[in-house]
Each structure stands twice: as C-alpha cells, then as structure tokens.
C-alpha cells in the first residue's frame, strides 16, 4: 500500500478482480489513438496497435518531487503538460479516446473537466472514467458532494469552495486535530497539492453524469456504467451533433 507525504493512501495498482474488469471494459471500448490523463505509475494496458499520449499537470521531474513515494522508474513518461480540466493544448475532435482513471475526484470543477474531455474526442469517440466509491475508500467520512455544489463550481469557478475542500480533507481524511487543521490545509493549498476535491457514491455518480449530460446540452451519452469494487467505470460517448 502506498501513502503520500501527508499520510493519506495513494492510488495503487488495482486489486486483481477490479483490475481485470477495468481492463476488459477498456479492451472492449478503446480503439485508435488517444490520451490518458494522470496515469502516474498505473497506466491502463492497451493493445499494441493503439497509440496513447500521456498527459499530466506536471512534467516527470515535478511528479517525482510531488510523489516521492512512487519509484521514479514506475512513472510513465509525460508527453503533454496540461491541466486535466481544460486540456488547452489538445485540439477539438482530435482524439479517439480519453482515459481518466481516478482523475475526476481531483478536479476542482468536474463539469468543466467532462466538457473538455468530450470536446477533444471525435464523434463516436469515448471517455473512459474510473471514479472511486467514497464509501469504500479513505473518503468514507466526508460529506457527499451535492449537485448544486457542482453547478456553482461550474458557473462561478471553484475558488469559492477551495478552502473548504482542503479543510475537510485535512480533518476527515488526514485526521488532523482541529487546532492544527487550518494551518495544514493552508499549506496544502499553497503547495497546490492534489486532493480529492469531490466525492461520490456509485448512485450519486450515475446521477451526476446524467445531469451533466443534460446541462451540457446532451453532447454525450452514458454508454456503460459498471460498479467495479471500490470504484465505478463509466463510458461516455460523444453524440453526432455535439
């Protein structure tokens, strides 16, 4: 089991059953060339006939500094340095797929992130998501993120809620005592440390994706939704008129 420098459990390789199911779904839906966001040391295996470009918010040297607990040789080589929520350097309709495993919870504005991921895939391209079930992870004591909260982050930008997310993480995940929690949360914010900003259960994730599709003018359809151990897999398909 891996832990980050603040003591919280880090995403590691998937348990056998969960990993096999994830790979099976990926094998069924992924074709052509695309991008994987934030793969770190755990990229999803793909067919040799496919081409994957790896995207992260930091170059490899920055990732090594940010995640000293991950052996450097295990990190995939980052091809594009960009923010997951915007993908500004990735052209519209240029990818057959986007893989974002355990990335959505790290996004401060998840609706914007999904909008960007749909933007960069071609018609009939897919977004492959794996999102943790808060009830079965270290997020179990946190408060479920509400739909109005997601919408406000999208409409106003996420700055209004950023401090509260770091404070909740500090208190309920890292278990800092109340007296030291504010200063520790402020240090995490200053470091721009990548926490889980938002949390879902399996049913709430399904509702979130359905509502996000409607909010984004039905630019995508939810093609598959698969509970998978302590996570859920979701396959989003771009609609022809998107």
N, C-alpha and C positions, 0 to 999 in steps of 0.2 A: 504494500500500500504506500502511495506517495503522499507527502504533505508539503504544502507551500511554506514559505519562510515565516508565516504568521501562525502556522499550526493547523490550518484547515486542510482537509483531504483534497488532493488534486486528482483530476480525472486521469485515470489509468486505463490500461487496456481492458476491454470489456470482458466480463465473465464468459465462459465458453458458450452457454446456450444463447445468451443475449447477443454475443458477437457473431455466432453462426447465423442467427436470424437476420441481423443487420446486414451481413454480407450477402445473404440470399436475396433480400429485398433489393439491395444495391445492384446485384448482378442482373436482376430481372428488369430494372428500370433505367439503368445508366448506359448510355451509348455515346460514341463520338468523342468530342473534346470539351473540356470544361474546367472549372476551378474548384478547389477545396479551400475553405476558409478556416484558419486556425487549427491546422492538423497537428501541430506540435510534434509529439513522438508517436502519434497514433493515427496515421492516415488510413483511410479505408482502402482495402485491397481492390484493385480493378483489373480488368482484362489487359493483357499486353498490347492489344490493338487500340486501346484508348489512350488519350493524352490528357494528363492532369497538370494544371498550373496551380502552384501553391501560393496562397495569399495570406498575409498576416499584417497586423498593425505595427509590428517591429521587425527589423532585419534580424538575421540569425544571432548576431552579436548582442543585440538588445534582448532577444529571447533568452539567451544564456544568462544574462545578468538578471532578468526578471524572474526566471525559473531556474535557480542554481541547483534545485533538487533533481532536475532532469539531466541525465548524462548527455553531454553535447553531441556525441555521435548518433544519438537516437532522434534528434530533431531533423525533420525534413528540411531540405534547402528551400528557403523562401524565394519565390520568383518575383512577386509583386508586393510591395509595401503599401498598404492602403487600409482604410477603415472599413470594417465589415458592414457598417450601417449605410455607407454611401457608395462604396466601390467606384469612386470618381474616375479612376484610371481605366476602368473596364467599359468598353463601348456598349451601346444599346444592342440587344439582339445578336450578341457575338458568341454566345456560349450554348452548348447543348445541355449543360447541366451546371448546377451549383450544389456543392456538398457543404453543409453547415451542421456538423455534429457537435452538440453541446456548445453552441455559439449563441443561440437566441437569448438565453438567460443572461449572457454577458452584455447584451445590447441595451443601452440606456433608452433607446426608442425602437422597440421591436417592430412596430408597424412600419416605420421608415425602412428598417432593415429588410423586411419582406418585400416592400415596394421596390427597393433597389435590386434585390435578387431576382425578382420577376422581370425587371427592366432589362437585365443583361442576358437573359436566356432567349433563345429563338422560339418561335411558335412551335408548340409540341415539345419544347424543352421542359426539363423538370428541375425542381428544387428538392433536394433530399435533406430532410431535417431529422435529427435525433435530439430530443429535449428531455431532461431529467424530470421524473416524478418527485415533487418535493417531499411527498410522504415517505419516500424510501431513500432519502439522501440526508446529508447534513443540514439541509434547509427545512427539515420537518417541523421545527419550532417557529418558523417565520409565518408572516401573515400572507395569505394568498393575494396576489395582485389582482385588483378589480379591473373590469373593462373600462369604467370611467377614468381610471388612472392611466391606462394605456392610451386612451384617446387624448387626454390632456398632454401627455408627453409628446404625442404626435402633433397636436395643434399648437402648443406653446413652446415646444422644445423641453428637454428633460432636466434643465438646470434647476427648476423649482423643486424637484424631488431628490436630487442627487445626494444631498447631505443626509436626508432621512434614510436612504438606502444603505449608505456606508455605516450609519449609526446602528441600524437594525442588524446588519451583517456582523458588526463588532460585538453587539450584545448577545445575539441569539445564535450565531454560528461560532464565532471565536470565543464566546463566553467571557468577555472582559467584564470586570466589575463596573458598576455604574460610575464610580468615581473616576476611573481611567478611560472609560469608553469614548467620551467626546474627543479627547486628545488623540487617541489611537485612530479613531475614524478620520480625524482631520489629517493625520499623517498618511493614511491610505489614499485619501483624496488627493493630497499633494503629489503622491507618487503615481497617481492615475492607475492604481492597482486594479486589476481586472477581477471584480467580484461578480457574484450572481445578483444583478440588479432586480430581476423579476423572477417570480416563481409560479409554477403551475402544478396542478394535479392532472391526471390523464383526462378526465371530463372537462376541466376548465381549459385545457389546451385545445381540445376539439372545438369548444365554443369560441375561443379566441380566434382560431383560424377561420371558422365560418363567418364570424362578424368582421374580421379583417378583409375577407374576400368581398363582402358586401360594401364595406367602407371604401375599398379601392376599386369600386365600380365593376366588380366581378372580373378583374383582369386575370384571375387564376381560379382553378378548381382544385378541390381537395380530392386527389385521385385515390390515395390509400391512407389509412390511419391504423397503425398497428401497435397496440400495447406490447412492450418488449422488456419485461423485467422491471428494472428501476428507471426506465425511460419509455418514451413513446416515439415511434417513427411516423413521419408524415411526408407524403409525396405530393408536391404541388405542381400542377401543370398549367402552363401559360395558355390562355384562350386565344383563339384566332383574332378576335377584334381588340386585343389588349393594346 
